């Protein structure tokens, strides 16, 4: 396993591929995002996944460091 584990709400693991300033970025295919959202306790992930289909563009996940 690699990346960051989301142990707050059971969301998807975060494995950033690009860093800029205080932000980290990861792209994930829509079908995989939907799969993670179904397993997650994150209302935000479920809300976003509800707007996607398997044919949607990849999802850009951005994490801001504090």
N, CA, C and O atoms as a Tripos MOL2 file, in Angstrom:
@<TRIPOS>MOLECULE
protein
  264   263    66     0     0
PROTEIN
NO_CHARGES

@<TRIPOS>ATOM
      1 N           0.8490   -1.1880    0.0000 N.3       1 UNK1
      2 CA          0.0000    0.0000    0.0000 C.3       1 UNK1
      3 C           0.8830    1.2360    0.0000 C.2       1 UNK1
      4 O           1.9930    1.2200    0.5330 O.2       1 UNK1
      5 N           0.3910    2.2850   -0.5910 N.am      2 UNK2
      6 CA          1.1350    3.5360   -0.6340 C.3       2 UNK2
      7 C           0.1390    4.6910   -0.6030 C.2       2 UNK2
      8 O          -1.0670    4.4820   -0.7260 O.2       2 UNK2
      9 N           0.6320    5.8720   -0.4430 N.am      3 UNK3
     10 CA         -0.2380    7.0380   -0.3500 C.3       3 UNK3
     11 C          -0.7060    7.2420    1.0760 C.2       3 UNK3
     12 O          -0.1310    6.7090    2.0250 O.2       3 UNK3
     13 N          -1.7640    8.0260    1.2040 N.am      4 UNK4
     14 CA         -2.3410    8.3330    2.5090 C.3       4 UNK4
     15 C          -3.6320    7.5480    2.6890 C.2       4 UNK4
     16 O          -4.4260    7.4350    1.7550 O.2       4 UNK4
     17 N          -3.8460    7.0070    3.8780 N.am      5 UNK5
     18 CA         -5.0720    6.2870    4.1910 C.3       5 UNK5
     19 C          -6.0480    7.2830    4.8090 C.2       5 UNK5
     20 O          -5.6840    8.0550    5.6960 O.2       5 UNK5
     21 N          -7.2850    7.2580    4.3320 N.am      6 UNK6
     22 CA         -8.3170    8.1330    4.8890 C.3       6 UNK6
     23 C          -8.9950    7.3960    6.0370 C.2       6 UNK6
     24 O          -9.9250    6.6210    5.8160 O.2       6 UNK6
     25 N          -8.5370    7.6310    7.2460 N.am      7 UNK7
     26 CA         -9.1300    6.9720    8.4030 C.3       7 UNK7
     27 C         -10.1450    7.8710    9.1100 C.2       7 UNK7
     28 O         -10.6130    7.5360   10.1980 O.2       7 UNK7
     29 N         -10.4870    9.0020    8.5050 N.am      8 UNK8
     30 CA        -11.4780    9.9100    9.0880 C.3       8 UNK8
     31 C         -12.8870    9.4650    8.7270 C.2       8 UNK8
     32 O         -13.7270    9.2850    9.6090 O.2       8 UNK8
     33 N         -13.1540    9.2850    7.4250 N.am      9 UNK9
     34 CA        -14.4940    8.8990    6.9990 C.3       9 UNK9
     35 C         -14.4960    7.7030    6.0480 C.2       9 UNK9
     36 O         -15.4920    7.4390    5.3750 O.2       9 UNK9
     37 N         -13.3910    6.9940    5.9990 N.am     10 UNK10
     38 CA        -13.3290    5.8000    5.1710 C.3      10 UNK10
     39 C         -13.3060    6.0760    3.6820 C.2      10 UNK10
     40 O         -13.6650    5.2120    2.8820 O.2      10 UNK10
     41 N         -12.8890    7.2640    3.3080 N.am     11 UNK11
     42 CA        -12.8110    7.6210    1.8940 C.3      11 UNK11
     43 C         -11.6700    6.8960    1.2100 C.2      11 UNK11
     44 O         -10.9860    6.0680    1.8120 O.2      11 UNK11
     45 N         -11.4790    7.2200   -0.0480 N.am     12 UNK12
     46 CA        -10.4570    6.5380   -0.8410 C.3      12 UNK12
     47 C          -9.0520    6.8820   -0.3670 C.2      12 UNK12
     48 O          -8.8320    7.9440    0.2140 O.2      12 UNK12
     49 N          -8.1080    5.9920   -0.6120 N.am     13 UNK13
     50 CA         -6.7150    6.3340   -0.3120 C.3      13 UNK13
     51 C          -6.2640    7.4630   -1.2370 C.2      13 UNK13
     52 O          -6.7140    7.5540   -2.3790 O.2      13 UNK13
     53 N          -5.3990    8.2990   -0.7540 N.am     14 UNK14
     54 CA         -4.9480    9.4560   -1.5330 C.3      14 UNK14
     55 C          -3.4830    9.2650   -1.8700 C.2      14 UNK14
     56 O          -2.6300    9.2040   -0.9840 O.2      14 UNK14
     57 N          -3.1980    9.1730   -3.1670 N.am     15 UNK15
     58 CA         -1.8420    8.9510   -3.6560 C.3      15 UNK15
     59 C          -1.5160   10.0630   -4.6520 C.2      15 UNK15
     60 O          -1.6590    9.8740   -5.8590 O.2      15 UNK15
     61 N          -1.0810   11.2160   -4.1550 N.am     16 UNK16
     62 CA         -0.8670   12.3660   -5.0350 C.3      16 UNK16
     63 C           0.2370   12.1220   -6.0570 C.2      16 UNK16
     64 O           1.2380   11.4610   -5.7800 O.2      16 UNK16
     65 N           0.0220   12.6780   -7.2480 N.am     17 UNK17
     66 CA          1.0110   12.5470   -8.3170 C.3      17 UNK17
     67 C           1.6480   13.8860   -8.6600 C.2      17 UNK17
     68 O           2.6160   13.9380   -9.4180 O.2      17 UNK17
     69 N           1.1090   14.9750   -8.1020 N.am     18 UNK18
     70 CA          1.6510   16.2990   -8.3840 C.3      18 UNK18
     71 C           1.4800   17.1710   -7.1500 C.2      18 UNK18
     72 O           0.4650   17.0980   -6.4570 O.2      18 UNK18
     73 N           2.4770   17.9890   -6.8880 N.am     19 UNK19
     74 CA          2.4600   18.9020   -5.7400 C.3      19 UNK19
     75 C           2.7280   20.3060   -6.2470 C.2      19 UNK19
     76 O           3.5940   20.4960   -7.1020 O.2      19 UNK19
     77 N           2.0040   21.2960   -5.7380 N.am     20 UNK20
     78 CA          2.2620   22.6980   -6.0710 C.3      20 UNK20
     79 C           1.8800   23.5420   -4.8610 C.2      20 UNK20
     80 O           0.7180   23.5720   -4.4570 O.2      20 UNK20
     81 N           2.8590   24.2220   -4.2910 N.am     21 UNK21
     82 CA          2.5950   25.0400   -3.1060 C.3      21 UNK21
     83 C           2.0720   24.1700   -1.9740 C.2      21 UNK21
     84 O           2.7210   23.2090   -1.5600 O.2      21 UNK21
     85 N           0.8890   24.5200   -1.4790 N.am     22 UNK22
     86 CA          0.2970   23.7660   -0.3720 C.3      22 UNK22
     87 C          -0.7810   22.7920   -0.8450 C.2      22 UNK22
     88 O          -1.6110   22.3590   -0.0460 O.2      22 UNK22
     89 N          -0.7790   22.4420   -2.1330 N.am     23 UNK23
     90 CA         -1.7920   21.5430   -2.6760 C.3      23 UNK23
     91 C          -1.1550   20.2870   -3.2680 C.2      23 UNK23
     92 O          -0.0600   20.3240   -3.8280 O.2      23 UNK23
     93 N          -1.8800   19.1680   -3.1240 N.am     24 UNK24
     94 CA         -1.4800   17.8940   -3.7110 C.3      24 UNK24
     95 C          -2.6320   17.4230   -4.6010 C.2      24 UNK24
     96 O          -3.8000   17.6140   -4.2630 O.2      24 UNK24
     97 N          -2.2980   16.8040   -5.7420 N.am     25 UNK25
     98 CA         -3.3030   16.4410   -6.7340 C.3      25 UNK25
     99 C          -3.2380   14.9600   -7.0890 C.2      25 UNK25
    100 O          -2.1640   14.3620   -7.1590 O.2      25 UNK25
    101 N          -4.4140   14.3900   -7.3110 N.am     26 UNK26
    102 CA         -4.5370   13.0070   -7.7690 C.3      26 UNK26
    103 C          -5.7010   12.9360   -8.7450 C.2      26 UNK26
    104 O          -6.7620   13.5100   -8.4960 O.2      26 UNK26
    105 N          -5.5040   12.2350   -9.8520 N.am     27 UNK27
    106 CA         -6.5950   11.9680  -10.7900 C.3      27 UNK27
    107 C          -7.0390   10.5250  -10.5720 C.2      27 UNK27
    108 O          -6.2160    9.6350  -10.3570 O.2      27 UNK27
    109 N          -8.3540   10.3060  -10.6310 N.am     28 UNK28
    110 CA         -8.8950    8.9520  -10.4810 C.3      28 UNK28
    111 C         -10.0410    8.7880  -11.4740 C.2      28 UNK28
    112 O         -10.8530    9.6950  -11.6540 O.2      28 UNK28
    113 N         -10.0970    7.6360  -12.1090 N.am     29 UNK29
    114 CA        -11.1780    7.3750  -13.0540 C.3      29 UNK29
    115 C         -12.5240    7.4330  -12.3460 C.2      29 UNK29
    116 O         -12.6410    7.0450  -11.1830 O.2      29 UNK29
    117 N         -13.5260    7.9140  -13.0460 N.am     30 UNK30
    118 CA        -14.8540    8.0970  -12.4570 C.3      30 UNK30
    119 C         -15.4170    6.7940  -11.9070 C.2      30 UNK30
    120 O         -16.0020    6.7900  -10.8240 O.2      30 UNK30
    121 N         -15.2540    5.6950  -12.6240 N.am     31 UNK31
    122 CA        -15.8060    4.4270  -12.1440 C.3      31 UNK31
    123 C         -15.1610    3.9870  -10.8350 C.2      31 UNK31
    124 O         -15.8340    3.4340   -9.9650 O.2      31 UNK31
    125 N         -13.8660    4.2280  -10.6920 N.am     32 UNK32
    126 CA        -13.1750    3.8880   -9.4450 C.3      32 UNK32
    127 C         -13.6160    4.8220   -8.3070 C.2      32 UNK32
    128 O         -13.7800    4.3860   -7.1680 O.2      32 UNK32
    129 N         -13.8050    6.1150   -8.6280 N.am     33 UNK33
    130 CA        -14.2730    7.0710   -7.6290 C.3      33 UNK33
    131 C         -15.6580    6.6610   -7.1120 C.2      33 UNK33
    132 O         -15.9190    6.7000   -5.9100 O.2      33 UNK33
    133 N         -16.5310    6.2730   -8.0310 N.am     34 UNK34
    134 CA        -17.8770    5.8390   -7.6460 C.3      34 UNK34
    135 C         -17.7940    4.6300   -6.7230 C.2      34 UNK34
    136 O         -18.5130    4.5510   -5.7270 O.2      34 UNK34
    137 N         -16.9170    3.6910   -7.0560 N.am     35 UNK35
    138 CA        -16.7260    2.4910   -6.2310 C.3      35 UNK35
    139 C         -16.2720    2.8540   -4.8180 C.2      35 UNK35
    140 O         -16.8110    2.3410   -3.8370 O.2      35 UNK35
    141 N         -15.2830    3.7380   -4.7160 N.am     36 UNK36
    142 CA        -14.8070    4.1760   -3.3940 C.3      36 UNK36
    143 C         -15.9080    4.9160   -2.6260 C.2      36 UNK36
    144 O         -16.0420    4.7360   -1.4160 O.2      36 UNK36
    145 N         -16.6860    5.7350   -3.3100 N.am     37 UNK37
    146 CA        -17.7390    6.5110   -2.6560 C.3      37 UNK37
    147 C         -18.8010    5.6020   -2.0480 C.2      37 UNK37
    148 O         -19.3340    5.8930   -0.9770 O.2      37 UNK37
    149 N         -19.1080    4.5010   -2.7330 N.am     38 UNK38
    150 CA        -20.1110    3.5690   -2.2220 C.3      38 UNK38
    151 C         -19.6470    2.9230   -0.9180 C.2      38 UNK38
    152 O         -20.4730    2.6050   -0.0620 O.2      38 UNK38
    153 N         -18.3530    2.7290   -0.7570 N.am     39 UNK39
    154 CA        -17.7960    2.1040    0.4520 C.3      39 UNK39
    155 C         -17.5220    3.1240    1.5570 C.2      39 UNK39
    156 O         -17.3310    2.7560    2.7160 O.2      39 UNK39
    157 N         -17.5030    4.3940    1.1940 N.am     40 UNK40
    158 CA        -17.0990    5.4550    2.1060 C.3      40 UNK40
    159 C         -18.2420    5.9190    3.0000 C.2      40 UNK40
    160 O         -19.4150    5.7070    2.6900 O.2      40 UNK40
    161 N         -17.8880    6.5490    4.0990 N.am     41 UNK41
    162 CA        -18.8490    7.2210    4.9740 C.3      41 UNK41
    163 C         -18.8680    8.7240    4.7020 C.2      41 UNK41
    164 O         -19.4780    9.4830    5.4540 O.2      41 UNK41
    165 N         -18.2090    9.1520    3.6410 N.am     42 UNK42
    166 CA        -18.0950   10.5740    3.3270 C.3      42 UNK42
    167 C         -19.3030   11.0720    2.5370 C.2      42 UNK42
    168 O         -19.5060   10.6590    1.3950 O.2      42 UNK42
    169 N         -20.1070   11.9560    3.1330 N.am     43 UNK43
    170 CA        -21.2530   12.5070    2.4040 C.3      43 UNK43
    171 C         -20.8230   13.2900    1.1590 C.2      43 UNK43
    172 O         -21.5270   13.2780    0.1500 O.2      43 UNK43
    173 N         -19.6880   13.9600    1.2220 N.am     44 UNK44
    174 CA        -19.2020   14.7490    0.0830 C.3      44 UNK44
    175 C         -18.8380   13.8340   -1.0870 C.2      44 UNK44
    176 O         -19.1760   14.1320   -2.2330 O.2      44 UNK44
    177 N         -18.1540   12.7250   -0.8080 N.am     45 UNK45
    178 CA        -17.8180   11.7780   -1.8700 C.3      45 UNK45
    179 C         -19.0810   11.2070   -2.5050 C.2      45 UNK45
    180 O         -19.1610   11.0870   -3.7280 O.2      45 UNK45
    181 N         -20.0670   10.8560   -1.6840 N.am     46 UNK46
    182 CA        -21.3150   10.3090   -2.1990 C.3      46 UNK46
    183 C         -22.0460   11.3380   -3.0540 C.2      46 UNK46
    184 O         -22.6290   10.9930   -4.0810 O.2      46 UNK46
    185 N         -22.0150   12.5900   -2.6340 N.am     47 UNK47
    186 CA        -22.6590   13.6700   -3.3810 C.3      47 UNK47
    187 C         -22.0150   13.8330   -4.7680 C.2      47 UNK47
    188 O         -22.7120   13.9620   -5.7740 O.2      47 UNK47
    189 N         -20.6950   13.8240   -4.8020 N.am     48 UNK48
    190 CA        -19.9840   13.9620   -6.0690 C.3      48 UNK48
    191 C         -20.2120   12.7370   -6.9490 C.2      48 UNK48
    192 O         -20.4580   12.8720   -8.1470 O.2      48 UNK48
    193 N         -20.1310   11.5500   -6.3650 N.am     49 UNK49
    194 CA        -20.3080   10.3080   -7.1270 C.3      49 UNK49
    195 C         -21.6940   10.2400   -7.7650 C.2      49 UNK49
    196 O         -21.8500    9.6650   -8.8420 O.2      49 UNK49
    197 N         -22.7010   10.8210   -7.1090 N.am     50 UNK50
    198 CA        -24.0650   10.8080   -7.6420 C.3      50 UNK50
    199 C         -24.1840   11.5990   -8.9430 C.2      50 UNK50
    200 O         -25.1310   11.4030   -9.7050 O.2      50 UNK50
    201 N         -23.2330   12.4850   -9.1970 N.am     51 UNK51
    202 CA        -23.2630   13.2880  -10.4250 C.3      51 UNK51
    203 C         -22.4610   12.6450  -11.5500 C.2      51 UNK51
    204 O         -22.4160   13.1740  -12.6610 O.2      51 UNK51
    205 N         -21.8300   11.5080  -11.2700 N.am     52 UNK52
    206 CA        -20.9410   10.8660  -12.2400 C.3      52 UNK52
    207 C         -21.5670    9.6090  -12.8400 C.2      52 UNK52
    208 O         -22.4680    8.9990  -12.2650 O.2      52 UNK52
    209 N         -21.0570    9.2480  -14.0150 N.am     53 UNK53
    210 CA        -21.3350    7.9390  -14.6030 C.3      53 UNK53
    211 C         -19.9860    7.2870  -14.8750 C.2      53 UNK53
    212 O         -18.9450    7.9310  -14.7460 O.2      53 UNK53
    213 N         -20.0020    6.0320  -15.2440 N.am     54 UNK54
    214 CA        -18.7430    5.3470  -15.5350 C.3      54 UNK54
    215 C         -18.0270    5.9600  -16.7280 C.2      54 UNK54
    216 O         -16.8170    5.7900  -16.8790 O.2      54 UNK54
    217 N         -18.7650    6.6730  -17.5810 N.am     55 UNK55
    218 CA        -18.1760    7.3070  -18.7590 C.3      55 UNK55
    219 C         -17.7250    8.7470  -18.4970 C.2      55 UNK55
    220 O         -17.2180    9.4060  -19.4050 O.2      55 UNK55
    221 N         -17.9010    9.2380  -17.2790 N.am     56 UNK56
    222 CA        -17.4990   10.6070  -16.9520 C.3      56 UNK56
    223 C         -15.9910   10.7690  -17.0520 C.2      56 UNK56
    224 O         -15.2400    9.7940  -17.0020 O.2      56 UNK56
    225 N         -15.5650   12.0120  -17.1930 N.am     57 UNK57
    226 CA        -14.1340   12.3150  -17.1820 C.3      57 UNK57
    227 C         -13.5470   11.9290  -15.8280 C.2      57 UNK57
    228 O         -14.2810   11.8090  -14.8480 O.2      57 UNK57
    229 N         -12.2260   11.7350  -15.7650 N.am     58 UNK58
    230 CA        -11.6060   11.4410  -14.4680 C.3      58 UNK58
    231 C         -11.8570   12.5740  -13.4650 C.2      58 UNK58
    232 O         -12.0780   13.7260  -13.8380 O.2      58 UNK58
    233 N         -11.8140   12.2090  -12.1970 N.am     59 UNK59
    234 CA        -12.0300   13.1630  -11.1120 C.3      59 UNK59
    235 C         -10.6790   13.6510  -10.6220 C.2      59 UNK59
    236 O          -9.7720   12.8520  -10.3900 O.2      59 UNK59
    237 N         -10.5430   14.9510  -10.4640 N.am     60 UNK60
    238 CA         -9.3260   15.5430   -9.9160 C.3      60 UNK60
    239 C          -9.5500   15.7630   -8.4290 C.2      60 UNK60
    240 O         -10.4190   16.5400   -8.0310 O.2      60 UNK60
    241 N          -8.7670   15.0810   -7.6150 N.am     61 UNK61
    242 CA         -8.8640   15.2100   -6.1560 C.3      61 UNK61
    243 C          -7.7280   16.1260   -5.7060 C.2      61 UNK61
    244 O          -6.5650   15.9010   -6.0430 O.2      61 UNK61
    245 N          -8.0790   17.1580   -4.9440 N.am     62 UNK62
    246 CA         -7.1020   18.1310   -4.4740 C.3      62 UNK62
    247 C          -7.1300   18.1560   -2.9520 C.2      62 UNK62
    248 O          -8.1910   18.2910   -2.3420 O.2      62 UNK62
    249 N          -5.9580   18.0240   -2.3500 N.am     63 UNK63
    250 CA         -5.8210   18.1430   -0.8990 C.3      63 UNK63
    251 C          -4.9850   19.3790   -0.6000 C.2      63 UNK63
    252 O          -3.9380   19.5920   -1.2120 O.2      63 UNK63
    253 N          -5.4450   20.1860    0.3360 N.am     64 UNK64
    254 CA         -4.7250   21.3860    0.7380 C.3      64 UNK64
    255 C          -4.0750   21.1230    2.0880 C.2      64 UNK64
    256 O          -4.7480   20.7570    3.0520 O.2      64 UNK64
    257 N          -2.7760   21.3110    2.1500 N.am     65 UNK65
    258 CA         -2.0320   21.1250    3.3820 C.3      65 UNK65
    259 C          -2.2350   22.3160    4.2990 C.2      65 UNK65
    260 O          -2.3300   23.4550    3.8430 O.2      65 UNK65
    261 N          -2.3000   22.0510    5.5670 N.am     66 UNK66
    262 CA         -2.4570   23.1320    6.5520 C.3      66 UNK66
    263 C          -1.1640   23.3650    7.2550 C.2      66 UNK66
    264 O          -1.0810   24.2330    8.1240 O.2      66 UNK66
@<TRIPOS>BOND
     1     1     2 1
     2     2     3 1
     3     3     4 2
     4     3     5 am
     5     5     6 1
     6     6     7 1
     7     7     8 2
     8     7     9 am
     9     9    10 1
    10    10    11 1
    11    11    12 2
    12    11    13 am
    13    13    14 1
    14    14    15 1
    15    15    16 2
    16    15    17 am
    17    17    18 1
    18    18    19 1
    19    19    20 2
    20    19    21 am
    21    21    22 1
    22    22    23 1
    23    23    24 2
    24    23    25 am
    25    25    26 1
    26    26    27 1
    27    27    28 2
    28    27    29 am
    29    29    30 1
    30    30    31 1
    31    31    32 2
    32    31    33 am
    33    33    34 1
    34    34    35 1
    35    35    36 2
    36    35    37 am
    37    37    38 1
    38    38    39 1
    39    39    40 2
    40    39    41 am
    41    41    42 1
    42    42    43 1
    43    43    44 2
    44    43    45 am
    45    45    46 1
    46    46    47 1
    47    47    48 2
    48    47    49 am
    49    49    50 1
    50    50    51 1
    51    51    52 2
    52    51    53 am
    53    53    54 1
    54    54    55 1
    55    55    56 2
    56    55    57 am
    57    57    58 1
    58    58    59 1
    59    59    60 2
    60    59    61 am
    61    61    62 1
    62    62    63 1
    63    63    64 2
    64    63    65 am
    65    65    66 1
    66    66    67 1
    67    67    68 2
    68    67    69 am
    69    69    70 1
    70    70    71 1
    71    71    72 2
    72    71    73 am
    73    73    74 1
    74    74    75 1
    75    75    76 2
    76    75    77 am
    77    77    78 1
    78    78    79 1
    79    79    80 2
    80    79    81 am
    81    81    82 1
    82    82    83 1
    83    83    84 2
    84    83    85 am
    85    85    86 1
    86    86    87 1
    87    87    88 2
    88    87    89 am
    89    89    90 1
    90    90    91 1
    91    91    92 2
    92    91    93 am
    93    93    94 1
    94    94    95 1
    95    95    96 2
    96    95    97 am
    97    97    98 1
    98    98    99 1
    99    99   100 2
   100    99   101 am
   101   101   102 1
   102   102   103 1
   103   103   104 2
   104   103   105 am
   105   105   106 1
   106   106   107 1
   107   107   108 2
   108   107   109 am
   109   109   110 1
   110   110   111 1
   111   111   112 2
   112   111   113 am
   113   113   114 1
   114   114   115 1
   115   115   116 2
   116   115   117 am
   117   117   118 1
   118   118   119 1
   119   119   120 2
   120   119   121 am
   121   121   122 1
   122   122   123 1
   123   123   124 2
   124   123   125 am
   125   125   126 1
   126   126   127 1
   127   127   128 2
   128   127   129 am
   129   129   130 1
   130   130   131 1
   131   131   132 2
   132   131   133 am
   133   133   134 1
   134   134   135 1
   135   135   136 2
   136   135   137 am
   137   137   138 1
   138   138   139 1
   139   139   140 2
   140   139   141 am
   141   141   142 1
   142   142   143 1
   143   143   144 2
   144   143   145 am
   145   145   146 1
   146   146   147 1
   147   147   148 2
   148   147   149 am
   149   149   150 1
   150   150   151 1
   151   151   152 2
   152   151   153 am
   153   153   154 1
   154   154   155 1
   155   155   156 2
   156   155   157 am
   157   157   158 1
   158   158   159 1
   159   159   160 2
   160   159   161 am
   161   161   162 1
   162   162   163 1
   163   163   164 2
   164   163   165 am
   165   165   166 1
   166   166   167 1
   167   167   168 2
   168   167   169 am
   169   169   170 1
   170   170   171 1
   171   171   172 2
   172   171   173 am
   173   173   174 1
   174   174   175 1
   175   175   176 2
   176   175   177 am
   177   177   178 1
   178   178   179 1
   179   179   180 2
   180   179   181 am
   181   181   182 1
   182   182   183 1
   183   183   184 2
   184   183   185 am
   185   185   186 1
   186   186   187 1
   187   187   188 2
   188   187   189 am
   189   189   190 1
   190   190   191 1
   191   191   192 2
   192   191   193 am
   193   193   194 1
   194   194   195 1
   195   195   196 2
   196   195   197 am
   197   197   198 1
   198   198   199 1
   199   199   200 2
   200   199   201 am
   201   201   202 1
   202   202   203 1
   203   203   204 2
   204   203   205 am
   205   205   206 1
   206   206   207 1
   207   207   208 2
   208   207   209 am
   209   209   210 1
   210   210   211 1
   211   211   212 2
   212   211   213 am
   213   213   214 1
   214   214   215 1
   215   215   216 2
   216   215   217 am
   217   217   218 1
   218   218   219 1
   219   219   220 2
   220   219   221 am
   221   221   222 1
   222   222   223 1
   223   223   224 2
   224   223   225 am
   225   225   226 1
   226   226   227 1
   227   227   228 2
   228   227   229 am
   229   229   230 1
   230   230   231 1
   231   231   232 2
   232   231   233 am
   233   233   234 1
   234   234   235 1
   235   235   236 2
   236   235   237 am
   237   237   238 1
   238   238   239 1
   239   239   240 2
   240   239   241 am
   241   241   242 1
   242   242   243 1
   243   243   244 2
   244   243   245 am
   245   245   246 1
   246   246   247 1
   247   247   248 2
   248   247   249 am
   249   249   250 1
   250   250   251 1
   251   251   252 2
   252   251   253 am
   253   253   254 1
   254   254   255 1
   255   255   256 2
   256   255   257 am
   257   257   258 1
   258   258   259 1
   259   259   260 2
   260   259   261 am
   261   261   262 1
   262   262   263 1
   263   263   264 2
@<TRIPOS>SUBSTRUCTURE
     1 UNK1         2 RESIDUE 1 A UNK
     2 UNK2         6 RESIDUE 1 A UNK
     3 UNK3        10 RESIDUE 1 A UNK
     4 UNK4        14 RESIDUE 1 A UNK
     5 UNK5        18 RESIDUE 1 A UNK
     6 UNK6        22 RESIDUE 1 A UNK
     7 UNK7        26 RESIDUE 1 A UNK
     8 UNK8        30 RESIDUE 1 A UNK
     9 UNK9        34 RESIDUE 1 A UNK
    10 UNK10       38 RESIDUE 1 A UNK
    11 UNK11       42 RESIDUE 1 A UNK
    12 UNK12       46 RESIDUE 1 A UNK
    13 UNK13       50 RESIDUE 1 A UNK
    14 UNK14       54 RESIDUE 1 A UNK
    15 UNK15       58 RESIDUE 1 A UNK
    16 UNK16       62 RESIDUE 1 A UNK
    17 UNK17       66 RESIDUE 1 A UNK
    18 UNK18       70 RESIDUE 1 A UNK
    19 UNK19       74 RESIDUE 1 A UNK
    20 UNK20       78 RESIDUE 1 A UNK
    21 UNK21       82 RESIDUE 1 A UNK
    22 UNK22       86 RESIDUE 1 A UNK
    23 UNK23       90 RESIDUE 1 A UNK
    24 UNK24       94 RESIDUE 1 A UNK
    25 UNK25       98 RESIDUE 1 A UNK
    26 UNK26      102 RESIDUE 1 A UNK
    27 UNK27      106 RESIDUE 1 A UNK
    28 UNK28      110 RESIDUE 1 A UNK
    29 UNK29      114 RESIDUE 1 A UNK
    30 UNK30      118 RESIDUE 1 A UNK
    31 UNK31      122 RESIDUE 1 A UNK
    32 UNK32      126 RESIDUE 1 A UNK
    33 UNK33      130 RESIDUE 1 A UNK
    34 UNK34      134 RESIDUE 1 A UNK
    35 UNK35      138 RESIDUE 1 A UNK
    36 UNK36      142 RESIDUE 1 A UNK
    37 UNK37      146 RESIDUE 1 A UNK
    38 UNK38      150 RESIDUE 1 A UNK
    39 UNK39      154 RESIDUE 1 A UNK
    40 UNK40      158 RESIDUE 1 A UNK
    41 UNK41      162 RESIDUE 1 A UNK
    42 UNK42      166 RESIDUE 1 A UNK
    43 UNK43      170 RESIDUE 1 A UNK
    44 UNK44      174 RESIDUE 1 A UNK
    45 UNK45      178 RESIDUE 1 A UNK
    46 UNK46      182 RESIDUE 1 A UNK
    47 UNK47      186 RESIDUE 1 A UNK
    48 UNK48      190 RESIDUE 1 A UNK
    49 UNK49      194 RESIDUE 1 A UNK
    50 UNK50      198 RESIDUE 1 A UNK
    51 UNK51      202 RESIDUE 1 A UNK
    52 UNK52      206 RESIDUE 1 A UNK
    53 UNK53      210 RESIDUE 1 A UNK
    54 UNK54      214 RESIDUE 1 A UNK
    55 UNK55      218 RESIDUE 1 A UNK
    56 UNK56      222 RESIDUE 1 A UNK
    57 UNK57      226 RESIDUE 1 A UNK
    58 UNK58      230 RESIDUE 1 A UNK
    59 UNK59      234 RESIDUE 1 A UNK
    60 UNK60      238 RESIDUE 1 A UNK
    61 UNK61      242 RESIDUE 1 A UNK
    62 UNK62      246 RESIDUE 1 A UNK
    63 UNK63      250 RESIDUE 1 A UNK
    64 UNK64      254 RESIDUE 1 A UNK
    65 UNK65      258 RESIDUE 1 A UNK
    66 UNK66      262 RESIDUE 1 A UNK
